[in-house]
Amino acid sequence: MTGLSGLKMDANIVVLGTDNVGKSALTVRFLTRRFIGEYGDIETIYSHSVSVDGRELSLNIWDSPYSPQDITSGGSAAMCEKRLQWADGFVLVYSICDRASFNMVARLVQSIKAAKGDFLGQEKMPIAIVGNKRDLHHRRTVMAEEGRLLALASDCQFYEVSAAENYHGVLMVFHGLVGHVRESRRRSAAVKKAGIKGIVKSMSAVFARRRTDSL
């Protein structure tokens, strides 16, 4: 990253969810505006330049076929830690037609927050919870209110989209998350700056007392 005051920054986003919820379709829809319904289990990190609020952004999106159970059950620990350390934010996807995928997202939120606490302390990890396949409302098993309540309780963003039918909704997911990543970095920078100022002030006070004692 070139700095918050510069014209360009980088952001790393990890997309997670169970099989067949549309993780790759969501990602490719954002990157290309096109909808592709079928994908193989291919791990991919996409790099894409976008403009958000007039700021040029290099966005890296890790779309991985690895199961979310890797995180929630402790499997593939090295890979889990790599993803968690790499990410600036997460997109957690479930299908509104699949209750089990929603339950997994709820578990993922808590697991990510707990794991990232080891790296970030009290700093908030930007997370977007996304209910996909809104076009299949006639097969809905997860109500929108359930997604909103989960996001509210876990301090995450929430979106319901149809990667198949609507590009704008998908665009809002990634732009919204990037905005939260930027805000998180601003808060982190402010905390660090305040901490440095406090140290300098304390050291100045110590030196001032020493000078006074020596007179």
N, C-alpha and C positions, 0 to 999 in steps of 0.2 A: 504494500500500500504506500502511496506517495504522500499521505498525510491528509487529515480531514479538511484542511484549507486548500488543498490542491484541486486540480480539475479531474483527476482520475483516482479511483480506488478499486480494490479487488474484494470480492466476496465469495466465499465457498459455501455452497448449499448442498446438503445431503437429502435425498428423497427416499423415504422409507414407507413400507406398507406391505401387507400380505400379497400373495399372488392374485392376479386378475382384478386388481382394484383400479388399474390404469395409471400406474406410476410413470411408465415410459411414455404412454400416450399423452399424459399431462405435460411432461418435460418437452417432448418433441413438438407438441402444439405451441408451447411458449416460444421455442427457438425458431420454428419454421412457419408457424401459422397453419400448418397442415395437420390433419388428423389421420393417424395410422393405427388401426385397431389391433394388429397382431405383432407381437415381439417375442424374440427368443430370450433365453436367460444369458444375456451378454452384459457384462459389467462395463460401464462406460462413464468417462468423465468428459462432459461437454464444456467447451469454452466459448463464450459468447460476449460480444460487446453491445451494451445497451446504454441508452440515455435516460436517467431518472432525475426528474426535477432539474434538468439542465446540466447534470453532472455525468461525465462519461464513466462508465462502469464496466470492468472486466469481471464477468460472472462465470464461475466454475460450478457446474452442477454434477454431483456424483449420483448416478442412477445405478444402483447395485442390485443384482439378483439374490444377494445373500438374504436369508430369512431374518425377519425381525426377532425370531426366537433366539438368534445369536446374542442379542442384547438382553432380552428379558430372562433367558435361562442360563446365561453365562457361557454359551457355546462360542467357539471361535474367538476367544478373548483378545488375541492380538489384533485381529481385523476390527473388532468392535472398538478397541481403544484407538486404532488408527483413524477410524471414521470420526469418532468423538473429538479427538484432538484437532483434526483437520477442519471441522465444520465451524462456520460462523453462524449458521442457522440451519433449521430443519424444516422440511415439508413432510408432514405425516399424513398419508392418504388412506382413506377407507372408502368402500363402496356403500352407498345408501341402501343397496339391496343385500348387503351381507353383514349381519349382526356381529359375526365373529371378527370381521376385519375392523369394525368399530371398537370392539372390546380390546383388540390388540393395540390399537392406537392409544387407548386410555392407559394401557400398561407401558407403552413406549414413552409416553410423556413423562411418567414418573421415573422410569429407568434412566432416561436421558438427563433429566434434571438432577437426579442423584449422582450419576456418573460425572457430569460436567462440573458438579460442585467441587470435585477433587481438583479440577484444573482452574476454575474461575472463582472459587470462594462464593461470595454472595452475589456476584454479577449475574444478571438475568441472561438466560440463553434464549434468543429469538426462535420461536416455534410457530408455524402455521399449521393448523389442523384443517384438512380439506376433505369434505364429503364429495366424492366424484359420482358420476353417472346420474346426475339430476334429471336427465332426459328420460330415465327409466322410472319415473315417479310412481307408475302403476305397480311396480315391483318393490317399492320402498318398504324396508323393515326398520330403518333408523330414521326417526323424526329429526327435522332440522333443529328443533329446540334442544334435543339431546346433545347435538354437536355444540351448540352455542353454550349450553350449561357446562359442558366439559371444558371448553376453552375459557370460560369465565372463571371456573374453579381453579384452573391451572395457569392462569395468566398468559394465555396464548391467543393468537389471532384465529379467527374461524371464517371459513368460506364454504359455500356449496356451489359446485360448478358442474358443467358438462363438458369434458374435454372433447367429446364427439361433436357437439353442436355450437359451442360458443368460445371464441378465442379471447374475447375481452375479459371474461371471468377468470380465465387462466392467467392472463396478463396481470390482473389485479393481485393474484396470489403472490407472484414473484416480486412484483414492485412493492407490495405491502411489506413483505418479509425483508426486502433490501432496506426499506425505510427504517425498520426496527433494528437491523444490523447497524446501520449508520448511527442511530440514536444510542445503541448500546456502546458503540465505540466512543461517542462523545462523552457519555457518562463515565466510562472507564478512564478516558484521558483527563477529565475534570477531577476525578478522585485521585489519580496519580499526581496531578499538578498540585492539588491541595496538600497531598502528603509530603511532597518535596518542599513546598513552602513552609509547612509545619516543622519539618526537620531543620531547614535553614534558620527559621525563627528561633527554634530551641537552641541550636548551636550558637547563634548570635547572642542569645541571652546568657548562655554559659560563659562565653568569652568576655562579655561585658562585666559579669560578676567577677571573673578572674582578674580583669584589669583593675576593677575597683578594689579588690582585696589586696592587690600588689601596691597600691598607692599608700 
